[in-house]
Amino acid sequence: MSGVAYFQKISFEQWGKDSEIDNIFLEEMKMPQRSTVLSAGYDFFAAYSFTIPSKDSYIIPTGLRVKFVDPNFFLALYPRSGMGFKHRISLSNTVGIIDADYFYSDNEGHIMVKLYNPNHYDIKIEKGDAYCQGIFQMFGLTCDDSDYEKKIRNGGFGSTSK
């Protein structure tokens, strides 16, 4: 079986920049994994406990990055279906797209997930709970695609439109 990418942990130095959370969480965190042999999504697990406030959002530093072996793929992030079905939790940007060149950004390609809680109650996520899932997907290009060669990514959340 051949794969298209590798999940990796970010460095302790990068984790300290993005989070006030102790490095011990990065050491102990669980890597994304599929739940069954036919699961399309890789579950992302909380490296620490946190609360998504009512009518608000919360940015989760995952401590992860993804290195693509096949650059014709991207990683799409979605909330886990149970989170959406039970609590209507959604990603603030609806679907997170992790492109192959994000790995080389100054932030080591650190994947951040921003979840929104539309409820009148807080949602508690415990350390080790799965809160979103990533699915690797292939993409295509238009026949007249050419401008991309001049641009270099550095960052996420809208960095290519700057």
Contacts in CASP RR format, 6 or more apart in sequence:
PFRMAT RR
TARGET T0000
AUTHOR 0000-0000-0000
METHOD contacts of the structure
MODEL  1
MSGVAYFQKISFEQWGKDSEIDNIFLEEMKMPQRSTVLSAGYDFFAAYSF
TIPSKDSYIIPTGLRVKFVDPNFFLALYPRSGMGFKHRISLSNTVGIIDA
DYFYSDNEGHIMVKLYNPNHYDIKIEKGDAYCQGIFQMFGLTCDDSDYEK
KIRNGGFGSTSK
3 69 0 8 1.000
3 70 0 8 1.000
4 68 0 8 1.000
4 69 0 8 1.000
4 70 0 8 1.000
4 73 0 8 1.000
4 136 0 8 1.000
5 66 0 8 1.000
5 67 0 8 1.000
5 68 0 8 1.000
5 69 0 8 1.000
5 70 0 8 1.000
5 73 0 8 1.000
5 75 0 8 1.000
5 136 0 8 1.000
6 66 0 8 1.000
6 67 0 8 1.000
6 69 0 8 1.000
7 31 0 8 1.000
7 32 0 8 1.000
7 42 0 8 1.000
7 64 0 8 1.000
7 65 0 8 1.000
7 66 0 8 1.000
8 64 0 8 1.000
8 65 0 8 1.000
8 66 0 8 1.000
8 67 0 8 1.000
9 26 0 8 1.000
9 29 0 8 1.000
9 31 0 8 1.000
9 63 0 8 1.000
9 64 0 8 1.000
9 65 0 8 1.000
10 26 0 8 1.000
10 63 0 8 1.000
10 64 0 8 1.000
10 65 0 8 1.000
10 108 0 8 1.000
10 109 0 8 1.000
10 110 0 8 1.000
11 108 0 8 1.000
12 23 0 8 1.000
12 26 0 8 1.000
14 107 0 8 1.000
14 108 0 8 1.000
14 110 0 8 1.000
15 21 0 8 1.000
15 23 0 8 1.000
15 26 0 8 1.000
15 61 0 8 1.000
15 63 0 8 1.000
15 110 0 8 1.000
16 23 0 8 1.000
17 107 0 8 1.000
18 61 0 8 1.000
18 63 0 8 1.000
18 107 0 8 1.000
18 110 0 8 1.000
18 112 0 8 1.000
19 61 0 8 1.000
21 47 0 8 1.000
21 48 0 8 1.000
21 61 0 8 1.000
25 47 0 8 1.000
25 48 0 8 1.000
25 127 0 8 1.000
26 47 0 8 1.000
26 63 0 8 1.000
28 47 0 8 1.000
29 45 0 8 1.000
29 47 0 8 1.000
29 63 0 8 1.000
30 45 0 8 1.000
30 47 0 8 1.000
30 128 0 8 1.000
31 64 0 8 1.000
32 42 0 8 1.000
32 43 0 8 1.000
32 44 0 8 1.000
32 45 0 8 1.000
32 64 0 8 1.000
32 134 0 8 1.000
33 42 0 8 1.000
33 43 0 8 1.000
34 40 0 8 1.000
34 41 0 8 1.000
34 42 0 8 1.000
34 43 0 8 1.000
35 43 0 8 1.000
40 135 0 8 1.000
41 133 0 8 1.000
41 134 0 8 1.000
41 135 0 8 1.000
42 133 0 8 1.000
42 134 0 8 1.000
42 135 0 8 1.000
43 80 0 8 1.000
43 130 0 8 1.000
43 132 0 8 1.000
43 133 0 8 1.000
44 62 0 8 1.000
44 64 0 8 1.000
44 77 0 8 1.000
44 113 0 8 1.000
44 130 0 8 1.000
44 131 0 8 1.000
44 132 0 8 1.000
44 133 0 8 1.000
44 134 0 8 1.000
45 128 0 8 1.000
45 129 0 8 1.000
45 130 0 8 1.000
45 131 0 8 1.000
46 60 0 8 1.000
46 125 0 8 1.000
46 126 0 8 1.000
46 127 0 8 1.000
46 128 0 8 1.000
46 129 0 8 1.000
46 130 0 8 1.000
46 131 0 8 1.000
47 61 0 8 1.000
47 62 0 8 1.000
47 63 0 8 1.000
47 127 0 8 1.000
47 128 0 8 1.000
48 127 0 8 1.000
49 124 0 8 1.000
49 125 0 8 1.000
49 126 0 8 1.000
49 127 0 8 1.000
50 58 0 8 1.000
50 60 0 8 1.000
50 124 0 8 1.000
50 125 0 8 1.000
51 58 0 8 1.000
51 122 0 8 1.000
51 123 0 8 1.000
51 124 0 8 1.000
51 125 0 8 1.000
52 58 0 8 1.000
52 89 0 8 1.000
52 115 0 8 1.000
52 116 0 8 1.000
52 117 0 8 1.000
52 122 0 8 1.000
52 123 0 8 1.000
52 125 0 8 1.000
53 117 0 8 1.000
53 122 0 8 1.000
54 117 0 8 1.000
54 119 0 8 1.000
54 120 0 8 1.000
54 121 0 8 1.000
54 122 0 8 1.000
55 117 0 8 1.000
55 118 0 8 1.000
55 119 0 8 1.000
55 120 0 8 1.000
56 116 0 8 1.000
56 117 0 8 1.000
57 92 0 8 1.000
57 114 0 8 1.000
57 115 0 8 1.000
57 116 0 8 1.000
57 117 0 8 1.000
58 114 0 8 1.000
58 115 0 8 1.000
58 117 0 8 1.000
59 112 0 8 1.000
59 113 0 8 1.000
59 114 0 8 1.000
60 112 0 8 1.000
60 113 0 8 1.000
60 114 0 8 1.000
60 115 0 8 1.000
60 131 0 8 1.000
61 110 0 8 1.000
61 112 0 8 1.000
62 110 0 8 1.000
62 111 0 8 1.000
62 112 0 8 1.000
62 113 0 8 1.000
63 110 0 8 1.000
63 111 0 8 1.000
64 110 0 8 1.000
64 111 0 8 1.000
65 102 0 8 1.000
65 103 0 8 1.000
65 108 0 8 1.000
65 109 0 8 1.000
65 110 0 8 1.000
65 111 0 8 1.000
66 75 0 8 1.000
66 98 0 8 1.000
66 102 0 8 1.000
66 103 0 8 1.000
66 109 0 8 1.000
66 111 0 8 1.000
67 103 0 8 1.000
68 100 0 8 1.000
68 103 0 8 1.000
71 100 0 8 1.000
71 101 0 8 1.000
72 138 0 8 1.000
72 139 0 8 1.000
72 140 0 8 1.000
73 100 0 8 1.000
73 136 0 8 1.000
73 137 0 8 1.000
73 138 0 8 1.000
73 139 0 8 1.000
74 97 0 8 1.000
74 98 0 8 1.000
74 99 0 8 1.000
74 100 0 8 1.000
74 136 0 8 1.000
74 137 0 8 1.000
74 139 0 8 1.000
75 97 0 8 1.000
75 98 0 8 1.000
75 134 0 8 1.000
75 135 0 8 1.000
75 136 0 8 1.000
75 137 0 8 1.000
76 95 0 8 1.000
76 96 0 8 1.000
76 97 0 8 1.000
76 98 0 8 1.000
76 134 0 8 1.000
76 135 0 8 1.000
76 136 0 8 1.000
76 137 0 8 1.000
77 91 0 8 1.000
77 95 0 8 1.000
77 96 0 8 1.000
77 97 0 8 1.000
77 98 0 8 1.000
77 111 0 8 1.000
77 113 0 8 1.000
77 132 0 8 1.000
77 133 0 8 1.000
77 134 0 8 1.000
78 91 0 8 1.000
78 95 0 8 1.000
78 96 0 8 1.000
78 132 0 8 1.000
78 133 0 8 1.000
78 134 0 8 1.000
78 135 0 8 1.000
79 89 0 8 1.000
79 90 0 8 1.000
79 91 0 8 1.000
79 115 0 8 1.000
79 131 0 8 1.000
79 132 0 8 1.000
79 133 0 8 1.000
80 130 0 8 1.000
80 131 0 8 1.000
80 132 0 8 1.000
80 133 0 8 1.000
83 89 0 8 1.000
83 115 0 8 1.000
83 131 0 8 1.000
83 132 0 8 1.000
84 90 0 8 1.000
87 117 0 8 1.000
87 119 0 8 1.000
87 123 0 8 1.000
88 118 0 8 1.000
88 119 0 8 1.000
89 115 0 8 1.000
89 116 0 8 1.000
89 117 0 8 1.000
89 118 0 8 1.000
89 123 0 8 1.000
90 115 0 8 1.000
90 116 0 8 1.000
90 118 0 8 1.000
91 113 0 8 1.000
91 114 0 8 1.000
91 115 0 8 1.000
91 116 0 8 1.000
91 132 0 8 1.000
92 114 0 8 1.000
92 115 0 8 1.000
92 116 0 8 1.000
93 114 0 8 1.000
93 157 0 8 1.000
96 113 0 8 1.000
98 111 0 8 1.000
99 153 0 8 1.000
101 152 0 8 1.000
101 153 0 8 1.000
102 109 0 8 1.000
102 153 0 8 1.000
102 155 0 8 1.000
102 156 0 8 1.000
103 109 0 8 1.000
104 153 0 8 1.000
105 153 0 8 1.000
105 154 0 8 1.000
105 155 0 8 1.000
105 156 0 8 1.000
105 159 0 8 1.000
106 154 0 8 1.000
106 155 0 8 1.000
107 155 0 8 1.000
107 156 0 8 1.000
109 155 0 8 1.000
112 157 0 8 1.000
113 131 0 8 1.000
113 132 0 8 1.000
115 131 0 8 1.000
115 132 0 8 1.000
117 123 0 8 1.000
125 131 0 8 1.000
151 160 0 8 1.000
153 159 0 8 1.000
153 160 0 8 1.000
END
